[in-house]
């Protein structure tokens, strides 16, 4: 099954409770044979927009507009 998980931020980009939970859930689903992608915002410009972790979880990151942007 192909699964898309959408979250604000995911571990290891931020190490909080929700971020860790989403990552661990995604990794568990991968171990059960599913194709899992997480979509979250980019927390640093140095982060790649697409990356697959050692646990098999595919991370897609999107950039948000700067807070100074009126739109």
PyMOL Python script that loads the backbone (N, CA, C, O; Angstrom):
from pymol import cmd

cmd.read_pdbstr("""\
ATOM      1  N   UNK A   1       0.838  -1.160   0.000  1.00  0.00           N
ATOM      2  CA  UNK A   1       0.000   0.000   0.000  1.00  0.00           C
ATOM      3  C   UNK A   1       0.897   1.241   0.000  1.00  0.00           C
ATOM      4  O   UNK A   1       1.930   1.266   0.669  1.00  0.00           O
ATOM      5  N   UNK A   2       0.501   2.256  -0.744  1.00  0.00           N
ATOM      6  CA  UNK A   2       1.222   3.526  -0.751  1.00  0.00           C
ATOM      7  C   UNK A   2       0.542   4.465   0.244  1.00  0.00           C
ATOM      8  O   UNK A   2      -0.671   4.670   0.188  1.00  0.00           O
ATOM      9  N   UNK A   3       1.338   5.033   1.156  1.00  0.00           N
ATOM     10  CA  UNK A   3       0.811   5.878   2.225  1.00  0.00           C
ATOM     11  C   UNK A   3       1.523   7.218   2.195  1.00  0.00           C
ATOM     12  O   UNK A   3       2.749   7.277   2.110  1.00  0.00           O
ATOM     13  N   UNK A   4       0.748   8.299   2.267  1.00  0.00           N
ATOM     14  CA  UNK A   4       1.291   9.647   2.387  1.00  0.00           C
ATOM     15  C   UNK A   4       0.913  10.172   3.763  1.00  0.00           C
ATOM     16  O   UNK A   4      -0.264  10.230   4.117  1.00  0.00           O
ATOM     17  N   UNK A   5       1.923  10.553   4.532  1.00  0.00           N
ATOM     18  CA  UNK A   5       1.692  11.137   5.852  1.00  0.00           C
ATOM     19  C   UNK A   5       2.050  12.619   5.761  1.00  0.00           C
ATOM     20  O   UNK A   5       3.160  12.967   5.360  1.00  0.00           O
ATOM     21  N   UNK A   6       1.116  13.487   6.132  1.00  0.00           N
ATOM     22  CA  UNK A   6       1.327  14.931   6.073  1.00  0.00           C
ATOM     23  C   UNK A   6       1.435  15.449   7.496  1.00  0.00           C
ATOM     24  O   UNK A   6       0.555  15.209   8.322  1.00  0.00           O
ATOM     25  N   UNK A   7       2.524  16.165   7.780  1.00  0.00           N
ATOM     26  CA  UNK A   7       2.769  16.674   9.120  1.00  0.00           C
ATOM     27  C   UNK A   7       3.500  18.007   9.035  1.00  0.00           C
ATOM     28  O   UNK A   7       4.072  18.344   7.999  1.00  0.00           O
ATOM     29  N   UNK A   8       3.478  18.752  10.116  1.00  0.00           N
ATOM     30  CA  UNK A   8       4.140  20.053  10.144  1.00  0.00           C
ATOM     31  C   UNK A   8       5.650  19.892   9.998  1.00  0.00           C
ATOM     32  O   UNK A   8       6.255  20.502   9.117  1.00  0.00           O
ATOM     33  N   UNK A   9       6.258  19.083  10.845  1.00  0.00           N
ATOM     34  CA  UNK A   9       7.696  18.793  10.807  1.00  0.00           C
ATOM     35  C   UNK A   9       7.872  17.343  11.231  1.00  0.00           C
ATOM     36  O   UNK A   9       7.077  16.820  12.012  1.00  0.00           O
ATOM     37  N   UNK A  10       8.908  16.695  10.721  1.00  0.00           N
ATOM     38  CA  UNK A  10       9.142  15.284  11.042  1.00  0.00           C
ATOM     39  C   UNK A  10      10.572  15.114  11.558  1.00  0.00           C
ATOM     40  O   UNK A  10      11.468  15.865  11.171  1.00  0.00           O
ATOM     41  N   UNK A  11      10.784  14.127  12.431  1.00  0.00           N
ATOM     42  CA  UNK A  11      12.139  13.808  12.897  1.00  0.00           C
ATOM     43  C   UNK A  11      12.942  13.286  11.708  1.00  0.00           C
ATOM     44  O   UNK A  11      12.379  12.549  10.898  1.00  0.00           O
ATOM     45  N   UNK A  12      14.174  13.610  11.560  1.00  0.00           N
ATOM     46  CA  UNK A  12      15.084  14.250  12.497  1.00  0.00           C
ATOM     47  C   UNK A  12      15.151  15.768  12.378  1.00  0.00           C
ATOM     48  O   UNK A  12      15.977  16.399  13.038  1.00  0.00           O
ATOM     49  N   UNK A  13      14.298  16.368  11.547  1.00  0.00           N
ATOM     50  CA  UNK A  13      14.348  17.826  11.367  1.00  0.00           C
ATOM     51  C   UNK A  13      14.052  18.568  12.665  1.00  0.00           C
ATOM     52  O   UNK A  13      14.627  19.625  12.926  1.00  0.00           O
ATOM     53  N   UNK A  14      13.170  18.023  13.467  1.00  0.00           N
ATOM     54  CA  UNK A  14      12.850  18.562  14.783  1.00  0.00           C
ATOM     55  C   UNK A  14      12.598  17.353  15.677  1.00  0.00           C
ATOM     56  O   UNK A  14      11.966  16.388  15.247  1.00  0.00           O
ATOM     57  N   UNK A  15      13.082  17.395  16.905  1.00  0.00           N
ATOM     58  CA  UNK A  15      12.983  16.230  17.774  1.00  0.00           C
ATOM     59  C   UNK A  15      12.004  16.484  18.917  1.00  0.00           C
ATOM     60  O   UNK A  15      12.402  16.656  20.069  1.00  0.00           O
ATOM     61  N   UNK A  16      10.737  16.503  18.583  1.00  0.00           N
ATOM     62  CA  UNK A  16       9.696  16.635  19.589  1.00  0.00           C
ATOM     63  C   UNK A  16       8.858  15.371  19.611  1.00  0.00           C
ATOM     64  O   UNK A  16       9.129  14.428  18.868  1.00  0.00           O
ATOM     65  N   UNK A  17       7.848  15.349  20.455  1.00  0.00           N
ATOM     66  CA  UNK A  17       7.013  14.166  20.610  1.00  0.00           C
ATOM     67  C   UNK A  17       6.268  13.790  19.344  1.00  0.00           C
ATOM     68  O   UNK A  17       6.342  12.644  18.899  1.00  0.00           O
ATOM     69  N   UNK A  18       5.542  14.750  18.751  1.00  0.00           N
ATOM     70  CA  UNK A  18       4.760  14.464  17.552  1.00  0.00           C
ATOM     71  C   UNK A  18       5.665  14.097  16.387  1.00  0.00           C
ATOM     72  O   UNK A  18       5.365  13.169  15.636  1.00  0.00           O
ATOM     73  N   UNK A  19       6.763  14.813  16.232  1.00  0.00           N
ATOM     74  CA  UNK A  19       7.683  14.564  15.120  1.00  0.00           C
ATOM     75  C   UNK A  19       8.268  13.157  15.214  1.00  0.00           C
ATOM     76  O   UNK A  19       8.385  12.461  14.206  1.00  0.00           O
ATOM     77  N   UNK A  20       8.631  12.745  16.412  1.00  0.00           N
ATOM     78  CA  UNK A  20       9.184  11.410  16.615  1.00  0.00           C
ATOM     79  C   UNK A  20       8.115  10.335  16.389  1.00  0.00           C
ATOM     80  O   UNK A  20       8.394   9.290  15.800  1.00  0.00           O
ATOM     81  N   UNK A  21       6.898  10.596  16.859  1.00  0.00           N
ATOM     82  CA  UNK A  21       5.801   9.642  16.694  1.00  0.00           C
ATOM     83  C   UNK A  21       5.510   9.392  15.211  1.00  0.00           C
ATOM     84  O   UNK A  21       5.357   8.247  14.786  1.00  0.00           O
ATOM     85  N   UNK A  22       5.435  10.472  14.430  1.00  0.00           N
ATOM     86  CA  UNK A  22       5.158  10.333  12.991  1.00  0.00           C
ATOM     87  C   UNK A  22       6.250   9.515  12.321  1.00  0.00           C
ATOM     88  O   UNK A  22       5.962   8.632  11.512  1.00  0.00           O
ATOM     89  N   UNK A  23       7.504   9.803  12.654  1.00  0.00           N
ATOM     90  CA  UNK A  23       8.621   9.080  12.037  1.00  0.00           C
ATOM     91  C   UNK A  23       8.603   7.605  12.428  1.00  0.00           C
ATOM     92  O   UNK A  23       8.803   6.739  11.576  1.00  0.00           O
ATOM     93  N   UNK A  24       8.367   7.309  13.701  1.00  0.00           N
ATOM     94  CA  UNK A  24       8.340   5.917  14.147  1.00  0.00           C
ATOM     95  C   UNK A  24       7.167   5.151  13.531  1.00  0.00           C
ATOM     96  O   UNK A  24       7.307   3.981  13.175  1.00  0.00           O
ATOM     97  N   UNK A  25       6.016   5.809  13.406  1.00  0.00           N
ATOM     98  CA  UNK A  25       4.863   5.178  12.765  1.00  0.00           C
ATOM     99  C   UNK A  25       5.166   4.887  11.301  1.00  0.00           C
ATOM    100  O   UNK A  25       4.857   3.805  10.802  1.00  0.00           O
ATOM    101  N   UNK A  26       5.773   5.856  10.613  1.00  0.00           N
ATOM    102  CA  UNK A  26       6.124   5.665   9.205  1.00  0.00           C
ATOM    103  C   UNK A  26       7.118   4.516   9.046  1.00  0.00           C
ATOM    104  O   UNK A  26       6.966   3.685   8.151  1.00  0.00           O
ATOM    105  N   UNK A  27       8.127   4.466   9.904  1.00  0.00           N
ATOM    106  CA  UNK A  27       9.135   3.405   9.825  1.00  0.00           C
ATOM    107  C   UNK A  27       8.512   2.031  10.092  1.00  0.00           C
ATOM    108  O   UNK A  27       8.888   1.046   9.455  1.00  0.00           O
ATOM    109  N   UNK A  28       7.575   1.963  11.018  1.00  0.00           N
ATOM    110  CA  UNK A  28       6.888   0.702  11.306  1.00  0.00           C
ATOM    111  C   UNK A  28       6.089   0.247  10.093  1.00  0.00           C
ATOM    112  O   UNK A  28       6.091  -0.938   9.758  1.00  0.00           O
ATOM    113  N   UNK A  29       5.409   1.174   9.436  1.00  0.00           N
ATOM    114  CA  UNK A  29       4.636   0.826   8.242  1.00  0.00           C
ATOM    115  C   UNK A  29       5.548   0.341   7.117  1.00  0.00           C
ATOM    116  O   UNK A  29       5.187  -0.573   6.375  1.00  0.00           O
ATOM    117  N   UNK A  30       6.742   0.956   6.987  1.00  0.00           N
ATOM    118  CA  UNK A  30       7.707   0.495   5.978  1.00  0.00           C
ATOM    119  C   UNK A  30       8.133  -0.940   6.286  1.00  0.00           C
ATOM    120  O   UNK A  30       8.206  -1.772   5.381  1.00  0.00           O
ATOM    121  N   UNK A  31       8.415  -1.235   7.557  1.00  0.00           N
ATOM    122  CA  UNK A  31       8.823  -2.593   7.939  1.00  0.00           C
ATOM    123  C   UNK A  31       7.719  -3.615   7.665  1.00  0.00           C
ATOM    124  O   UNK A  31       8.002  -4.798   7.479  1.00  0.00           O
ATOM    125  N   UNK A  32       6.475  -3.168   7.641  1.00  0.00           N
ATOM    126  CA  UNK A  32       5.353  -4.064   7.338  1.00  0.00           C
ATOM    127  C   UNK A  32       5.126  -4.195   5.829  1.00  0.00           C
ATOM    128  O   UNK A  32       4.196  -4.873   5.394  1.00  0.00           O
ATOM    129  N   UNK A  33       5.985  -3.539   5.031  1.00  0.00           N
ATOM    130  CA  UNK A  33       5.929  -3.711   3.584  1.00  0.00           C
ATOM    131  C   UNK A  33       5.253  -2.596   2.807  1.00  0.00           C
ATOM    132  O   UNK A  33       5.050  -2.725   1.599  1.00  0.00           O
ATOM    133  N   UNK A  34       4.899  -1.502   3.473  1.00  0.00           N
ATOM    134  CA  UNK A  34       4.224  -0.401   2.795  1.00  0.00           C
ATOM    135  C   UNK A  34       5.229   0.614   2.248  1.00  0.00           C
ATOM    136  O   UNK A  34       6.356   0.708   2.735  1.00  0.00           O
ATOM    137  N   UNK A  35       4.816   1.356   1.252  1.00  0.00           N
ATOM    138  CA  UNK A  35       5.612   2.435   0.662  1.00  0.00           C
ATOM    139  C   UNK A  35       5.137   3.737   1.305  1.00  0.00           C
ATOM    140  O   UNK A  35       4.045   4.220   1.003  1.00  0.00           O
ATOM    141  N   UNK A  36       5.966   4.309   2.200  1.00  0.00           N
ATOM    142  CA  UNK A  36       5.544   5.464   3.002  1.00  0.00           C
ATOM    143  C   UNK A  36       6.338   6.710   2.628  1.00  0.00           C
ATOM    144  O   UNK A  36       7.566   6.687   2.551  1.00  0.00           O
ATOM    145  N   UNK A  37       5.603   7.800   2.398  1.00  0.00           N
ATOM    146  CA  UNK A  37       6.193   9.109   2.151  1.00  0.00           C
ATOM    147  C   UNK A  37       5.631  10.079   3.172  1.00  0.00           C
ATOM    148  O   UNK A  37       4.424  10.109   3.412  1.00  0.00           O
ATOM    149  N   UNK A  38       6.512  10.877   3.775  1.00  0.00           N
ATOM    150  CA  UNK A  38       6.059  11.934   4.669  1.00  0.00           C
ATOM    151  C   UNK A  38       6.286  13.274   3.982  1.00  0.00           C
ATOM    152  O   UNK A  38       7.317  13.494   3.346  1.00  0.00           O
ATOM    153  N   UNK A  39       5.326  14.151   4.118  1.00  0.00           N
ATOM    154  CA  UNK A  39       5.392  15.493   3.541  1.00  0.00           C
ATOM    155  C   UNK A  39       5.388  16.484   4.688  1.00  0.00           C
ATOM    156  O   UNK A  39       4.467  16.489   5.505  1.00  0.00           O
ATOM    157  N   UNK A  40       6.412  17.325   4.754  1.00  0.00           N
ATOM    158  CA  UNK A  40       6.501  18.306   5.837  1.00  0.00           C
ATOM    159  C   UNK A  40       7.233  19.545   5.344  1.00  0.00           C
ATOM    160  O   UNK A  40       7.826  19.556   4.266  1.00  0.00           O
ATOM    161  N   UNK A  41       7.174  20.581   6.160  1.00  0.00           N
ATOM    162  CA  UNK A  41       7.869  21.809   5.764  1.00  0.00           C
ATOM    163  C   UNK A  41       9.360  21.674   6.022  1.00  0.00           C
ATOM    164  O   UNK A  41       9.790  20.917   6.892  1.00  0.00           O
ATOM    165  N   UNK A  42      10.127  22.406   5.267  1.00  0.00           N
ATOM    166  CA  UNK A  42      11.582  22.445   5.411  1.00  0.00           C
ATOM    167  C   UNK A  42      11.911  23.395   6.552  1.00  0.00           C
ATOM    168  O   UNK A  42      11.422  24.524   6.576  1.00  0.00           O
ATOM    169  N   UNK A  43      12.728  22.954   7.490  1.00  0.00           N
ATOM    170  CA  UNK A  43      13.098  23.806   8.623  1.00  0.00           C
ATOM    171  C   UNK A  43      14.429  24.503   8.422  1.00  0.00           C
ATOM    172  O   UNK A  43      14.798  25.378   9.205  1.00  0.00           O
ATOM    173  N   UNK A  44      15.157  24.120   7.375  1.00  0.00           N
ATOM    174  CA  UNK A  44      16.452  24.729   7.069  1.00  0.00           C
ATOM    175  C   UNK A  44      16.682  24.644   5.561  1.00  0.00           C
ATOM    176  O   UNK A  44      16.321  23.654   4.924  1.00  0.00           O
ATOM    177  N   UNK A  45      17.273  25.671   5.011  1.00  0.00           N
ATOM    178  CA  UNK A  45      17.536  25.677   3.560  1.00  0.00           C
ATOM    179  C   UNK A  45      18.562  24.624   3.148  1.00  0.00           C
ATOM    180  O   UNK A  45      18.639  24.262   1.974  1.00  0.00           O
ATOM    181  N   UNK A  46      19.351  24.129   4.107  1.00  0.00           N
ATOM    182  CA  UNK A  46      20.356  23.115   3.799  1.00  0.00           C
ATOM    183  C   UNK A  46      19.738  21.730   3.617  1.00  0.00           C
ATOM    184  O   UNK A  46      20.391  20.839   3.074  1.00  0.00           O
ATOM    185  N   UNK A  47      18.517  21.533   4.051  1.00  0.00           N
ATOM    186  CA  UNK A  47      17.872  20.223   3.941  1.00  0.00           C
ATOM    187  C   UNK A  47      17.462  19.955   2.492  1.00  0.00           C
ATOM    188  O   UNK A  47      16.972  20.851   1.805  1.00  0.00           O
ATOM    189  N   UNK A  48      17.664  18.721   2.034  1.00  0.00           N
ATOM    190  CA  UNK A  48      17.234  18.388   0.675  1.00  0.00           C
ATOM    191  C   UNK A  48      15.707  18.350   0.596  1.00  0.00           C
ATOM    192  O   UNK A  48      15.036  18.069   1.589  1.00  0.00           O
ATOM    193  N   UNK A  49      15.170  18.631  -0.577  1.00  0.00           N
ATOM    194  CA  UNK A  49      13.714  18.598  -0.739  1.00  0.00           C
ATOM    195  C   UNK A  49      13.185  17.171  -0.750  1.00  0.00           C
ATOM    196  O   UNK A  49      12.020  16.940  -0.426  1.00  0.00           O
ATOM    197  N   UNK A  50      14.026  16.213  -1.120  1.00  0.00           N
ATOM    198  CA  UNK A  50      13.630  14.802  -1.110  1.00  0.00           C
ATOM    199  C   UNK A  50      14.784  13.974  -0.561  1.00  0.00           C
ATOM    200  O   UNK A  50      15.947  14.199  -0.894  1.00  0.00           O
ATOM    201  N   UNK A  51      14.440  13.019   0.282  1.00  0.00           N
ATOM    202  CA  UNK A  51      15.457  12.196   0.939  1.00  0.00           C
ATOM    203  C   UNK A  51      14.794  10.912   1.417  1.00  0.00           C
ATOM    204  O   UNK A  51      13.652  10.935   1.876  1.00  0.00           O
ATOM    205  N   UNK A  52      15.500   9.795   1.312  1.00  0.00           N
ATOM    206  CA  UNK A  52      15.015   8.538   1.875  1.00  0.00           C
ATOM    207  C   UNK A  52      15.947   8.149   3.009  1.00  0.00           C
ATOM    208  O   UNK A  52      17.156   8.014   2.818  1.00  0.00           O
ATOM    209  N   UNK A  53      15.369   7.970   4.200  1.00  0.00           N
ATOM    210  CA  UNK A  53      16.151   7.631   5.383  1.00  0.00           C
ATOM    211  C   UNK A  53      16.598   6.183   5.388  1.00  0.00           C
ATOM    212  O   UNK A  53      16.148   5.372   4.577  1.00  0.00           O
ATOM    213  N   UNK A  54      17.500   5.869   6.324  1.00  0.00           N
ATOM    214  CA  UNK A  54      17.983   4.495   6.476  1.00  0.00           C
ATOM    215  C   UNK A  54      16.852   3.533   6.821  1.00  0.00           C
ATOM    216  O   UNK A  54      16.951   2.332   6.568  1.00  0.00           O
ATOM    217  N   UNK A  55      15.766   4.072   7.407  1.00  0.00           N
ATOM    218  CA  UNK A  55      14.622   3.240   7.782  1.00  0.00           C
ATOM    219  C   UNK A  55      13.643   3.020   6.632  1.00  0.00           C
ATOM    220  O   UNK A  55      12.621   2.357   6.808  1.00  0.00           O
ATOM    221  N   UNK A  56      13.952   3.581   5.439  1.00  0.00           N
ATOM    222  CA  UNK A  56      13.109   3.385   4.264  1.00  0.00           C
ATOM    223  C   UNK A  56      12.003   4.407   4.094  1.00  0.00           C
ATOM    224  O   UNK A  56      11.238   4.337   3.133  1.00  0.00           O
ATOM    225  N   UNK A  57      11.907   5.364   5.020  1.00  0.00           N
ATOM    226  CA  UNK A  57      10.875   6.397   4.941  1.00  0.00           C
ATOM    227  C   UNK A  57      11.343   7.485   3.982  1.00  0.00           C
ATOM    228  O   UNK A  57      12.436   8.030   4.131  1.00  0.00           O
ATOM    229  N   UNK A  58      10.507   7.794   3.000  1.00  0.00           N
ATOM    230  CA  UNK A  58      10.803   8.861   2.042  1.00  0.00           C
ATOM    231  C   UNK A  58      10.305  10.179   2.632  1.00  0.00           C
ATOM    232  O   UNK A  58       9.144  10.285   3.028  1.00  0.00           O
ATOM    233  N   UNK A  59      11.180  11.180   2.690  1.00  0.00           N
ATOM    234  CA  UNK A  59      10.828  12.505   3.197  1.00  0.00           C
ATOM    235  C   UNK A  59      10.756  13.481   2.036  1.00  0.00           C
ATOM    236  O   UNK A  59      11.695  13.588   1.248  1.00  0.00           O
ATOM    237  N   UNK A  60       9.651  14.185   1.934  1.00  0.00           N
ATOM    238  CA  UNK A  60       9.510  15.277   0.980  1.00  0.00           C
ATOM    239  C   UNK A  60       9.313  16.541   1.792  1.00  0.00           C
ATOM    240  O   UNK A  60       8.425  16.607   2.643  1.00  0.00           O
ATOM    241  N   UNK A  61      10.142  17.547   1.532  1.00  0.00           N
ATOM    242  CA  UNK A  61      10.061  18.800   2.283  1.00  0.00           C
ATOM    243  C   UNK A  61       9.723  19.937   1.321  1.00  0.00           C
ATOM    244  O   UNK A  61      10.213  19.984   0.193  1.00  0.00           O
ATOM    245  N   UNK A  62       8.879  20.846   1.790  1.00  0.00           N
ATOM    246  CA  UNK A  62       8.540  22.014   0.982  1.00  0.00           C
ATOM    247  C   UNK A  62       8.934  23.274   1.742  1.00  0.00           C
ATOM    248  O   UNK A  62       8.896  23.319   2.971  1.00  0.00           O
ATOM    249  N   UNK A  63       9.307  24.280   0.992  1.00  0.00           N
ATOM    250  CA  UNK A  63       9.696  25.555   1.600  1.00  0.00           C
ATOM    251  C   UNK A  63       8.462  26.408   1.800  1.00  0.00           C
ATOM    252  O   UNK A  63       7.575  26.452   0.948  1.00  0.00           O
ATOM    253  N   UNK A  64       8.416  27.078   2.922  1.00  0.00           N
ATOM    254  CA  UNK A  64       7.305  27.999   3.197  1.00  0.00           C
ATOM    255  C   UNK A  64       7.760  29.415   2.870  1.00  0.00           C
ATOM    256  O   UNK A  64       8.953  29.709   2.940  1.00  0.00           O
ATOM    257  N   UNK A  65       6.832  30.294   2.515  1.00  0.00           N
ATOM    258  CA  UNK A  65       7.231  31.668   2.245  1.00  0.00           C
ATOM    259  C   UNK A  65       7.723  32.340   3.517  1.00  0.00           C
ATOM    260  O   UNK A  65       7.321  31.954   4.615  1.00  0.00           O
ATOM    261  N   UNK A  66       8.586  33.339   3.386  1.00  0.00           N
ATOM    262  CA  UNK A  66       9.074  34.044   4.575  1.00  0.00           C
ATOM    263  C   UNK A  66       7.938  34.766   5.278  1.00  0.00           C
ATOM    264  O   UNK A  66       6.949  35.138   4.646  1.00  0.00           O
ATOM    265  N   UNK A  67       8.072  34.965   6.574  1.00  0.00           N
ATOM    266  CA  UNK A  67       7.028  35.631   7.341  1.00  0.00           C
ATOM    267  C   UNK A  67       6.829  37.071   6.900  1.00  0.00           C
ATOM    268  O   UNK A  67       5.775  37.653   7.153  1.00  0.00           O
ATOM    269  N   UNK A  68       7.826  37.656   6.242  1.00  0.00           N
ATOM    270  CA  UNK A  68       7.689  39.032   5.751  1.00  0.00           C
ATOM    271  C   UNK A  68       6.857  39.115   4.474  1.00  0.00           C
ATOM    272  O   UNK A  68       6.477  40.209   4.058  1.00  0.00           O
ATOM    273  N   UNK A  69       6.570  37.968   3.846  1.00  0.00           N
ATOM    274  CA  UNK A  69       5.754  37.942   2.632  1.00  0.00           C
ATOM    275  C   UNK A  69       4.302  38.253   2.990  1.00  0.00           C
ATOM    276  O   UNK A  69       3.713  37.545   3.807  1.00  0.00           O
ATOM    277  N   UNK A  70       3.707  39.297   2.400  1.00  0.00           N
ATOM    278  CA  UNK A  70       2.337  39.668   2.756  1.00  0.00           C
ATOM    279  C   UNK A  70       1.278  38.634   2.347  1.00  0.00           C
ATOM    280  O   UNK A  70       0.160  38.656   2.862  1.00  0.00           O
ATOM    281  N   UNK A  71       1.628  37.725   1.419  1.00  0.00           N
ATOM    282  CA  UNK A  71       0.668  36.709   0.984  1.00  0.00           C
ATOM    283  C   UNK A  71       0.801  35.485   1.834  1.00  0.00           C
ATOM    284  O   UNK A  71       0.079  34.509   1.629  1.00  0.00           O
TER     285      UNK A  71
END
""", "prot")
cmd.dss("prot")
cmd.show_as("cartoon", "prot")
cmd.util.cbc("prot")
cmd.orient("prot")
